């Protein structure tokens, strides 16, 4: 460590002035960059705590949060209060403990200030106003609603039918900019009011917006029919979208993206039907089951009269009644008669069929395909669609149409260019966010490289004479990269330049070569030592100079 410090100190002493200025400037810039990054990282993010506050509530909220040591800032003329992102929940709890903010109607809180001796009529009016204010505060918490007013007219529960009236309610909602209420949200507001007032029906509620446009007219008899129509249209749209998605997915898999376009229209039957049918088939005696059977046999033995009396009362009053003559087929003196009745189970079928809603009454599929697709492929796609949809010659409710057209890809190309521009903007934003870190790395790398070069290649010093040859004026020699190097002898006045002629220069060079030849072994060792251990040679020379 001490060696490194010594090297840095030596480099700093021997470094040129521009290098020192550059190092000092880079260090100061690096320090400023670190300070800027520290301030940027220490700056907290803010989140919105409350909006639409009155000036009094805003001042009370800001003062309370500052007393608790929570950073707070306001905007929108003081109506919007923002706090640190990580302490929003803590701020809400602290404000709720002190009953802040107080924006909104008192609601049931006004019942705490009821005066003594209040009459029943005043009590009923106070309860009604408190209920209206509570409903207003509840409706104002909805996301699209900025403010709301509720008016309730209580009913008259009179025992006389002519004097009895039902309660009614009116709701006025002011929406936030660019906000709308869906049908479900309006229905939710109506049900909220109806379930808060005893005996109130949805058809007795009116909802209007801030511009007096009706949003709910519960007394309209067509409301129920409209709901049924919307339910049917929604079911048809859902079925058509699902079928279109499946067909488009299969066509994109076969033809590729952007080669086809599918449109599906469907009509559904949402009526629930029950069918009872009874059918009686012809009787098969060989397979029918016998339910009951009755047999009767009549026999008469003896001689029978050959003739009978005249028909009428006289013949019946005779002492011997007259009987009819014997049938020709019967033998004389005997009469036989046999009757048989057989009842079979009726062969009938009873069917009770319940048809669930959702049957397809009409289905049409239209497909546009790029004209680059071959005719064989078009025929195959048409056959596949007819089979998938269930088209038959005797079923006109299923229609499939396939038409080749030339696709316009300009819109897709424009969308691709816009997507590319958005990607470039996103990359540029990311680059600006990372720019401080990139600059920091570049400065650090530059300083490290400059210092590393200076430590690796220290500033070369001018060779100093280590020996002198005797003679007039003296001949100085020094150890350099080429071995012994002759140097000019110093004149009496060091400030005057030394001037020698060409013969003197050649004489000095010859003298230096002679000295080098006489001391060649030692010089060779010194040169090798200086090449492999330059730091040791520098330290040795430094100690000599100090001595």
MOJONOR-V408644 format. One record per backbone hydrogen bond with DSSP energy under -1.0 kcal/mol. NH is the residue of the N-H (numbers start at 1). CO is the residue of the C=O. E is the energy in kcal/mol with one decimal. If there is no record, write none. Layout:
nh:NH co:CO e:E
nh:NH co:CO e:E
//
This chain:
nh:5 co:1 e:-2.2
nh:6 co:2 e:-2.4
nh:7 co:3 e:-2.3
nh:8 co:4 e:-2.5
nh:9 co:5 e:-2.5
nh:10 co:6 e:-2.6
nh:11 co:7 e:-2.7
nh:12 co:8 e:-2.5
nh:13 co:9 e:-2.0
nh:14 co:10 e:-2.2
nh:15 co:11 e:-1.4
nh:20 co:16 e:-1.8
nh:21 co:17 e:-2.4
nh:22 co:18 e:-2.6
nh:23 co:19 e:-2.4
nh:24 co:20 e:-2.5
nh:25 co:21 e:-2.8
nh:26 co:22 e:-2.6
nh:27 co:23 e:-2.4
nh:28 co:24 e:-2.4
nh:29 co:25 e:-2.5
nh:30 co:26 e:-2.6
nh:31 co:27 e:-2.3
nh:32 co:28 e:-2.5
nh:33 co:29 e:-2.4
nh:34 co:30 e:-2.3
nh:35 co:31 e:-2.3
nh:36 co:32 e:-2.6
nh:37 co:33 e:-2.5
nh:38 co:34 e:-2.2
nh:39 co:35 e:-2.6
nh:40 co:36 e:-2.5
nh:41 co:37 e:-2.5
nh:42 co:38 e:-2.0
nh:43 co:39 e:-1.0
nh:47 co:83 e:-2.9
nh:49 co:81 e:-3.1
nh:50 co:81 e:-1.4
nh:53 co:79 e:-2.1
nh:58 co:54 e:-2.9
nh:59 co:55 e:-2.2
nh:60 co:56 e:-2.1
nh:61 co:57 e:-2.6
nh:62 co:58 e:-2.4
nh:63 co:59 e:-2.2
nh:64 co:60 e:-2.2
nh:65 co:61 e:-2.2
nh:66 co:62 e:-2.2
nh:67 co:63 e:-1.9
nh:68 co:64 e:-1.3
nh:69 co:66 e:-1.2
nh:70 co:65 e:-2.5
nh:73 co:82 e:-2.3
nh:75 co:80 e:-2.0
nh:79 co:76 e:-1.1
nh:80 co:75 e:-2.3
nh:81 co:50 e:-2.4
nh:82 co:73 e:-3.0
nh:83 co:47 e:-2.2
nh:85 co:45 e:-2.9
nh:87 co:84 e:-1.3
nh:91 co:87 e:-2.0
nh:92 co:88 e:-2.2
nh:93 co:89 e:-2.2
nh:94 co:90 e:-2.3
nh:95 co:91 e:-2.4
nh:96 co:92 e:-2.5
nh:97 co:93 e:-1.9
nh:99 co:96 e:-1.2
nh:100 co:95 e:-2.9
nh:109 co:106 e:-1.5
nh:110 co:107 e:-1.7
nh:111 co:108 e:-1.3
nh:112 co:109 e:-1.3
nh:113 co:110 e:-1.1
nh:114 co:111 e:-1.1
nh:123 co:119 e:-2.1
nh:124 co:120 e:-2.4
nh:125 co:121 e:-2.2
nh:126 co:122 e:-2.5
nh:127 co:123 e:-2.4
nh:128 co:124 e:-2.2
nh:129 co:125 e:-2.5
nh:130 co:126 e:-2.5
nh:131 co:127 e:-2.2
nh:132 co:128 e:-2.4
nh:133 co:129 e:-2.5
nh:134 co:130 e:-2.2
nh:135 co:131 e:-2.2
nh:136 co:132 e:-2.2
nh:137 co:133 e:-2.4
nh:138 co:134 e:-2.0
nh:139 co:135 e:-2.6
nh:140 co:136 e:-2.1
nh:142 co:139 e:-1.6
nh:146 co:174 e:-3.2
nh:147 co:174 e:-1.6
nh:149 co:172 e:-2.4
nh:151 co:170 e:-2.7
nh:153 co:168 e:-2.8
nh:156 co:165 e:-1.1
nh:158 co:156 e:-1.9
nh:165 co:156 e:-1.6
nh:168 co:153 e:-2.0
nh:169 co:204 e:-1.7
nh:170 co:151 e:-2.7
nh:171 co:206 e:-2.8
nh:172 co:149 e:-2.8
nh:173 co:208 e:-2.2
nh:174 co:147 e:-2.9
nh:176 co:144 e:-2.5
nh:179 co:176 e:-1.8
nh:186 co:182 e:-2.2
nh:187 co:183 e:-2.3
nh:188 co:184 e:-2.1
nh:189 co:185 e:-2.1
nh:190 co:186 e:-2.2
nh:191 co:187 e:-2.5
nh:192 co:188 e:-2.1
nh:193 co:189 e:-2.2
nh:194 co:190 e:-2.5
nh:195 co:191 e:-2.4
nh:197 co:193 e:-1.1
nh:200 co:197 e:-1.4
nh:204 co:201 e:-1.8
nh:205 co:202 e:-1.5
nh:206 co:169 e:-1.8
nh:207 co:216 e:-1.3
nh:208 co:171 e:-2.5
nh:209 co:213 e:-1.8
nh:212 co:209 e:-1.9
nh:215 co:207 e:-3.4
nh:216 co:207 e:-1.6
nh:218 co:205 e:-1.1
nh:220 co:217 e:-1.8
nh:223 co:220 e:-1.7
nh:226 co:222 e:-2.6
nh:227 co:223 e:-2.1
nh:228 co:224 e:-2.1
nh:229 co:225 e:-2.5
nh:230 co:226 e:-2.4
nh:231 co:227 e:-2.3
nh:232 co:228 e:-2.4
nh:233 co:229 e:-2.7
nh:234 co:230 e:-2.4
nh:235 co:231 e:-2.2
nh:236 co:232 e:-2.5
nh:237 co:233 e:-2.5
nh:238 co:234 e:-2.4
nh:239 co:235 e:-2.2
nh:240 co:236 e:-2.6
nh:241 co:237 e:-2.6
nh:242 co:238 e:-2.1
nh:243 co:239 e:-2.4
nh:244 co:240 e:-2.6
nh:245 co:241 e:-2.4
nh:246 co:242 e:-2.1
nh:247 co:243 e:-2.5
nh:248 co:244 e:-2.7
nh:249 co:245 e:-2.1
nh:250 co:246 e:-1.9
nh:251 co:247 e:-2.4
nh:252 co:248 e:-2.4
nh:253 co:249 e:-1.5
nh:254 co:250 e:-1.5
nh:255 co:251 e:-3.4
nh:256 co:252 e:-1.1
nh:259 co:256 e:-1.2
nh:261 co:368 e:-2.1
nh:263 co:366 e:-2.5
nh:265 co:364 e:-2.3
nh:267 co:362 e:-2.6
nh:269 co:359 e:-3.2
nh:273 co:355 e:-1.7
nh:275 co:353 e:-4.2
nh:277 co:351 e:-3.0
nh:279 co:349 e:-3.3
nh:281 co:347 e:-2.8
nh:287 co:284 e:-1.4
nh:288 co:284 e:-2.1
nh:291 co:343 e:-3.0
nh:292 co:343 e:-1.4
nh:294 co:341 e:-4.1
nh:296 co:339 e:-4.0
nh:298 co:337 e:-5.0
nh:300 co:335 e:-2.9
nh:302 co:333 e:-2.4
nh:317 co:313 e:-1.4
nh:330 co:327 e:-1.2
nh:334 co:331 e:-1.4
nh:335 co:300 e:-2.9
nh:337 co:298 e:-3.0
nh:339 co:296 e:-4.5
nh:341 co:294 e:-4.7
nh:343 co:292 e:-4.0
nh:345 co:289 e:-2.7
nh:348 co:346 e:-1.1
nh:349 co:279 e:-3.5
nh:351 co:277 e:-3.8
nh:353 co:275 e:-3.9
nh:355 co:273 e:-3.4
nh:358 co:269 e:-3.5
nh:359 co:269 e:-1.3
nh:361 co:267 e:-2.8
nh:362 co:267 e:-1.6
nh:363 co:397 e:-3.0
nh:364 co:265 e:-2.5
nh:365 co:399 e:-2.4
nh:366 co:263 e:-2.7
nh:367 co:401 e:-2.9
nh:368 co:261 e:-2.7
nh:369 co:403 e:-2.1
nh:370 co:259 e:-2.3
nh:371 co:405 e:-1.8
nh:373 co:370 e:-1.9
nh:378 co:374 e:-1.7
nh:379 co:375 e:-2.4
nh:380 co:376 e:-2.2
nh:381 co:377 e:-2.4
nh:382 co:378 e:-2.5
nh:383 co:379 e:-2.3
nh:384 co:380 e:-2.1
nh:385 co:381 e:-2.5
nh:386 co:382 e:-2.3
nh:387 co:383 e:-2.0
nh:388 co:384 e:-2.4
nh:389 co:385 e:-2.8
nh:390 co:386 e:-1.7
nh:391 co:386 e:-2.5
nh:395 co:392 e:-1.6
nh:398 co:395 e:-1.2
nh:399 co:363 e:-2.3
nh:401 co:365 e:-2.7
nh:403 co:367 e:-2.5
nh:405 co:369 e:-2.7
nh:413 co:409 e:-2.4
nh:414 co:410 e:-2.7
nh:415 co:411 e:-2.6
nh:416 co:412 e:-2.3
nh:417 co:413 e:-2.5
nh:418 co:414 e:-2.6
nh:419 co:415 e:-2.4
nh:420 co:416 e:-2.2
nh:421 co:417 e:-2.6
nh:422 co:418 e:-2.5
nh:423 co:419 e:-2.2
nh:424 co:420 e:-2.4
nh:425 co:421 e:-2.6
nh:426 co:422 e:-2.3
nh:427 co:423 e:-2.5
nh:428 co:424 e:-2.7
nh:429 co:425 e:-2.4
nh:430 co:426 e:-2.3
nh:431 co:427 e:-2.4
nh:432 co:428 e:-2.5
nh:433 co:429 e:-1.9
nh:434 co:430 e:-1.9
nh:438 co:434 e:-2.1
nh:439 co:435 e:-2.8
nh:440 co:436 e:-2.2
nh:441 co:437 e:-2.2
nh:442 co:438 e:-2.5
nh:443 co:439 e:-2.6
nh:444 co:440 e:-2.3
nh:445 co:441 e:-2.7
nh:446 co:442 e:-2.5
nh:447 co:443 e:-2.5
nh:448 co:444 e:-2.3
nh:449 co:445 e:-2.3
nh:450 co:446 e:-2.5
nh:451 co:447 e:-2.6
nh:452 co:448 e:-2.2
nh:453 co:449 e:-2.3
nh:454 co:450 e:-2.1
nh:455 co:451 e:-2.3
nh:456 co:452 e:-2.1
nh:457 co:453 e:-2.6
nh:466 co:477 e:-2.1
nh:467 co:477 e:-1.3
nh:469 co:475 e:-2.4
nh:475 co:469 e:-1.2
nh:476 co:487 e:-1.1
nh:477 co:467 e:-2.0
nh:478 co:485 e:-2.2
nh:480 co:483 e:-4.0
nh:483 co:480 e:-1.4
nh:485 co:478 e:-3.7
nh:487 co:476 e:-4.0
nh:496 co:493 e:-1.6
nh:505 co:501 e:-2.0
nh:506 co:502 e:-2.2
nh:507 co:503 e:-2.3
nh:508 co:504 e:-2.5
nh:509 co:505 e:-2.1
nh:510 co:506 e:-2.1
nh:511 co:507 e:-2.3
nh:512 co:508 e:-2.4
nh:513 co:509 e:-2.1
nh:514 co:510 e:-2.2
nh:515 co:511 e:-2.4
nh:516 co:512 e:-2.3
nh:517 co:513 e:-2.2
nh:518 co:514 e:-2.1
nh:519 co:515 e:-1.9
nh:523 co:519 e:-2.3
nh:524 co:520 e:-2.6
nh:525 co:521 e:-1.9
nh:526 co:522 e:-2.5
nh:527 co:523 e:-2.9
nh:528 co:524 e:-2.3
nh:529 co:525 e:-2.5
nh:530 co:526 e:-2.5
nh:531 co:527 e:-2.0
nh:532 co:528 e:-2.2
nh:533 co:529 e:-2.5
nh:537 co:533 e:-1.8
nh:538 co:534 e:-2.4
nh:539 co:535 e:-2.1
nh:540 co:536 e:-2.5
nh:541 co:537 e:-2.7
nh:542 co:538 e:-2.1
nh:543 co:539 e:-2.2
nh:544 co:540 e:-2.2
nh:545 co:541 e:-2.4
nh:546 co:542 e:-2.1
nh:547 co:543 e:-2.1
//
